[in-house]
Amino acid sequence: MLQPNAHKDCQGNCFGKATVDDCGVCHAEGDDSSSRDCTGLCGGKAVVDECGECVLGTTGRAFNAAKDCAGQCFGKRLPTDPYEPWPPRVF
């Protein structure tokens, strides 16, 4: 015997193609997004920053912490380095 509403997907659409992911979240047909953050945690708050690092959430890392004082990812500029405008000015 067919269960009531067995023909409905997780969004309630008759014969729809929405699916529930392994985190228990319903996704519309064609929605390949994940309910996991970049650490793999369901519903987590970690994100990938501008330097490509997984940060925030449970990582213990700050957003864009890999940027140096010149704003370059994985750069070597220190706060004690003298300021040089970019591009350099020609006098």
N, C-alpha and C positions, 0 to 999 in steps of 0.2 A: 504494500500500500504506500502511495506517495505521501510524504510528510507535507503538512500545510506550508506553503511558501517555499517549497524546495526548489522551485524554478526561479527564485529571485536571487540576485547577487547581494553582496554586502551593502550596496547603496539602495537596495529595495527595488531595483529595476527588474522587471520580468525578463528572464533569459538574458540578463546583462552579463557583462564580462569583467566587472570590477572584482578584484581579488583582495584577500587579506594577507598581508606579509607576515613574516616570522615574528614581528613585534606586535601583531594583533591590530594593525592599522589597515583600514580599507583604502585601496587606491583605485581610481577610475581606470578603465581600459586604456592602455597606452602610457600610463603614468609609471615610469620606471624609477621614480625617486625612492629613496630609502628612508625608513623611520629611524635609522641608526646614525649616530654622529660619526665623526672621523676616527674615534677610538673603537667604534663597533658597538657602543652602548645604545640600547633601545631608548628612544626619547631623550638621549643625552644632549648636552648643550655645547659640546666641543665643536669648533669650526676650523676651517683651513684659512690662515691669514694671508696677507699679501706676499709673504715670503715662501708660501707653500708648506708651512708648518701647521700641524694639528695643535690647537691652543684652546684655552679656556676650559669650561666644563670641569672634568676631573683630571685634566692633564697637569695642573699646577703651573702652566706656562701662561704668560701674559700675551695679549694680542700684539703682533709685530715686534716681539722682544728680540728677534734676530736682526733688527735694523740697527745700524750704527748711528752716530750723531749726525751724519750727513743724510740719513734717511735711506741708505743703501742696504739691501738685504745681505747679510753676512759680510758687510764691509768692515774696515779696520779703523774707522775714524773714532777717536776718543774725545770725551768732553774737554780734555786738556789741550787738544790740538788747536793751533791758531786757526781763526776763521779765514777762509779763502772763498770768495764768491765764485759761483760757477754759472756760466763760463767766466774765466778770468777777464778782468777789464784791461783794455789796452789804453795806455795814456800817451 
